[in-house]
Each structure stands twice: as structure tokens, then as C-alpha cells.
Amino acid sequence: MSELKKGTIVMTAAYLWWGVMPLYWNVLSSASSFEIIAYRISFSFITALIFLAVTKNLKVFNIIKNRKKMMLITGGALLLAINWTLYIYAIGIGDYTQASMGYYINPIVSILLGMIFLKEKLSKWQIIALALVSVGVIYYIISQGSIPIIALILAVTFGLYGLYKKTIGLDSIQSLSMEIAILFPISLIVLFVLGNNDGIILFNSGTLQNIFIILAGIVTVGPLLLFAEGAKRIPLTRVGFLQYIAPSLMLVSGLILGNTFSIHQLICFIFIWMGLAVYTVSNIKKRGAAYARQNNS
């Protein structure tokens, strides 16, 4: 199996995983956004440590001696923290529209970043696909009558995080472990402050919520590792198109949780999936032509 195909498969798995995550975090809706983020970071750090210990790879923390790498990793950690906090905040207030819109805009950001910084080029059909997607997203933004600040920040922070993962030059578990290690002390401070003021829900709520909190590390680290592995193997432009899987599933998750689906969302959705259909068909034709040339040679 080619690296491109492996990357596409693991990246698709990451976005399928992220797409159903609103259903998971909804179980913890009684907690504040900051408390949930603190749990995600804390248990992700524990999960990463266990993984590194089992694989006898704890020496990854030696990278702390590399100042240049550490500056990049700190920037990646900051992008991740901002993105997580705003996403959980949007889910917590029931604004699935902003959450999903952010990840609808994000692929456009990723594609543009790939073209600008990595000199990736789009084919004629990919340009048409991107144009269709952009029309849908722009229409939806206009239909809302206001600038979707949360959605825009979500899109830009995760787009930059994808670019960082593409260029950092580290194993996925290495970079992720260091990012979480940087955020871990902050998460403990947040939990300590919340515990002293309003109390925290861990071990003070139902069994199901406690289980979901403890599993937050695995649930968080899993798709991030898949994303990092995929980002190393495929062009950022392809990452951009695959990203539409997650927000589409987020909208479905929102419907399951009682959100309404407006005509504006439907129109946006139609344009986006038309673009994805064009992109998919063009890729199939490209692979078919390459296969035919290989057999004729």
C-alpha cells in the first residue's frame, strides 16, 4: 500500500472520529468548557505517558534540549488549546452551527496554506471543487447576517496546526506528547482553581460521566495521532478536502441532539458535497489513467 493511500485512510478515520465527538462531549455538558478542556489535557498526558512507557520511548522528552523545535511545539500547543477551548465552548452552549461551520471553513484555510507555504498546486478539477465548496460556505456565512468569529478562529487555528504538523519533522507521538506536556501544568492549575471555587464534576457526578472523563485522554489522543500520521503522508490540499467529513457528521450529531437543520445549512451542504463529488471523481479518473499507463508500459 502506498504512503498516499495509507495517509488518506488514517486521515479519513481521524475525521470520522471527530465527526461524532459532539455526542461524546454532550455527556459532560454540565461542566464548564475550561473544566472539560482541563480533563482532556490531563488524561491525554497520562495516556501519552502510558503509551510511551509501554513502547519504551520516554526518551522523546529529550527534545526539550532543541530550542527551535520547542518553540514550534509550544506554538502548536497554543493553537491546539485555543481550538479545543472554543470548540468545547460552542458545543457547551449548543451552538453546533458555529462548531460545524468552523470545520467547513477550515479545509479552505488548509488548502490555501498548502498552496502558499508548501507550493502545492491544484488541478483544474480541484479548483472547480474548491470553488463549489467556497460558494457554499460563503453563502452560509452571508445567510447568518453576522461574522462567525468562533468559526473563523476554529478554522484558522486548526489550519495552522495542520501546517505545523506537516513541517515539524517529528514522529506523531513525539510532537503530541510534548504539546500536551506543555499544557499539562496549566490544566492542573485550572482544575485546582475550579475545585476551590465551584467544585468539579469528577467523582462528584454519575458513573457514566466519570467514565467519560477518564476516557477523555484516549478519545482525544486517538484521532490526533491518526491526524498527525496522515498529515505526514498526504498533501495539505488533500487534507483540506477530507476535512469535510467531520463537520458533516457534526451536523448530523447536532440533529441527533435536537438541533434544527435550516434551509441555509441545506444549501451550503449541497454545494460542499457537489465539490467533494467533483474532487472524488477527478481523483478516481486520475488513478484510472495512471493504472492504464502502467499496464500499457
Buried (B, 14 or more C-beta within 10 A) or exposed (E): EEEEEBBBBBBBBBBBBBBBBBBBBBBBBEBBBBBBBBBBBBBBBBBBBEBBEEEEBEEBBEBEEEEEBBEBBBBBBBBBBBBBBBBBBBBBEBBBBBBBBBBBBBBBBBBBBBBEEBEBEBEEBBEBBBEBBBBBBBBBBEEBEEEBEBBBBBBBBBBBBBBBBBEBEBBBBBBBBBBBBBBBEBBBEBBEEBEEEEEBBBEEBEEEBBEBBBEBBBBBBBBBBBBBBBBBBBBBBBBBBBBBBBBBBBBBBBEEBEBEEEEBBEBBBEBBBBBBEBBEEBBEEEEEEEEEEEEEE
